[in-house]
Amino acid sequence: MKYKAVLLDIDGTLITLDSVINSMIKTSKKMGLRPLTRKQILNKIVGYRTISSFRKIYPKYASRAYEFRDLYHTIYLKTKEIPTLYSRQVLKQIKKNGIKIGIVTSKSRKLAKRTLRKFVYDAVITEDDVI
């Protein structure tokens, strides 16, 4: 059976989680909040929308969720993303075999587009595309 398409995530699949984790920690510190730990970020933020995750971790500061997200985006855009080992080569081989590549991510379209400029793919669905 020949596959027609594959669906992949970005964070932890195409790029390492270092840029996400470091940006989240910097954002929480810059906002004067209790700094997030690596474990909190991995368990409660990665894979989820930033705003809803923020409200769960900092319920007392829920009204600052959009401020957190906006500052996180600003800080993240200044970080260096590191592709996971062989991710670019694997995507090129998938394309070479005539298989479509779809990216599904909880990142905003702005952050996803920045990351994906380094990769081959056919379509992307971001948090901005879903309700």
C-alpha positions in Angstrom: 0.0 0.0 0.0 1.4 3.4 -1.0 0.8 6.3 1.4 -0.6 9.4 -0.1 0.3 11.8 2.8 1.9 12.2 6.1 1.0 14.6 8.9 3.7 15.9 11.2 4.0 18.3 14.1 6.8 21.0 14.4 7.9 21.2 18.0 9.8 18.1 19.0 9.4 16.6 15.6 11.0 18.9 13.0 12.8 21.1 15.5 14.1 20.5 19.0 12.1 21.9 21.9 15.0 24.1 23.1 13.7 27.3 21.5 10.2 26.9 22.9 11.4 26.0 26.4 13.9 28.9 26.6 11.5 31.4 25.2 8.8 30.4 27.7 11.2 30.7 30.6 12.4 34.1 29.5 8.8 35.3 28.9 7.6 34.2 32.4 10.7 35.9 34.0 10.3 39.1 32.0 6.6 39.4 33.0 7.6 39.1 36.7 5.9 35.7 37.1 7.1 32.6 38.9 9.5 31.2 36.3 8.2 28.2 34.4 10.1 25.0 34.8 11.1 22.7 31.9 8.7 20.0 33.3 5.8 22.5 33.4 6.4 23.5 29.8 6.7 20.0 28.5 3.6 18.7 30.4 1.3 21.7 30.2 2.2 23.9 27.3 3.9 22.0 24.5 1.1 20.8 22.2 -1.5 23.1 23.6 -2.5 26.7 22.8 -0.3 29.2 24.7 -3.2 31.2 26.0 -5.2 28.3 27.5 -2.0 26.8 28.9 -1.0 30.1 30.5 -4.4 30.4 32.2 -4.0 26.9 33.7 -0.5 27.5 35.0 -1.2 31.0 36.2 -4.9 31.2 37.0 -4.4 34.2 39.2 -3.0 36.1 36.2 -5.5 34.8 33.6 -6.2 38.3 32.4 -2.5 38.6 31.2 -2.7 35.6 28.9 -2.6 37.6 25.7 0.2 39.8 27.0 2.1 36.6 27.7 1.5 35.1 24.3 2.5 38.3 22.5 5.7 38.7 24.5 6.5 35.0 24.0 6.1 35.4 20.2 8.5 38.4 20.3 11.1 36.5 22.3 10.6 33.3 20.3 11.2 35.1 17.0 14.6 36.1 18.2 15.7 32.5 19.1 17.6 30.1 16.9 15.6 27.0 16.1 17.5 23.7 15.8 16.2 21.1 13.4 16.0 17.6 14.8 18.5 15.1 13.5 17.8 14.3 9.8 14.4 16.0 9.8 15.1 18.0 6.6 16.5 14.9 4.8 13.6 12.8 5.8 11.1 15.3 4.4 13.0 15.6 1.2 12.9 11.8 0.8 9.2 11.7 1.5 8.6 14.3 -1.2 10.9 12.5 -3.6 8.7 9.4 -3.1 5.6 11.5 -4.2 4.0 11.6 -0.8 2.3 14.9 0.4 3.5 16.4 3.6 1.0 18.2 6.0 2.1 20.0 9.1 -0.3 20.3 12.0 0.7 22.5 14.9 -0.5 24.5 17.8 1.9 27.3 16.9 0.5 30.5 15.5 0.7 30.9 11.7 3.4 33.6 12.1 5.7 31.3 14.1 5.0 28.2 12.0 5.8 30.0 8.8 9.1 31.2 10.2 10.0 27.7 11.2 8.8 26.0 8.1 10.8 28.2 5.7 13.6 25.7 6.3 11.5 22.6 5.4 9.6 21.2 2.4 5.9 20.6 2.9 2.6 20.9 1.0 0.1 22.3 3.6 0.0 23.6 7.1 -2.7 23.9 9.8 -2.0 26.2 12.7 -3.8 27.3 15.8 -5.1 30.3 13.7 -6.9 27.9 11.4 -9.1 26.1 14.0 -11.8 27.2 16.4 
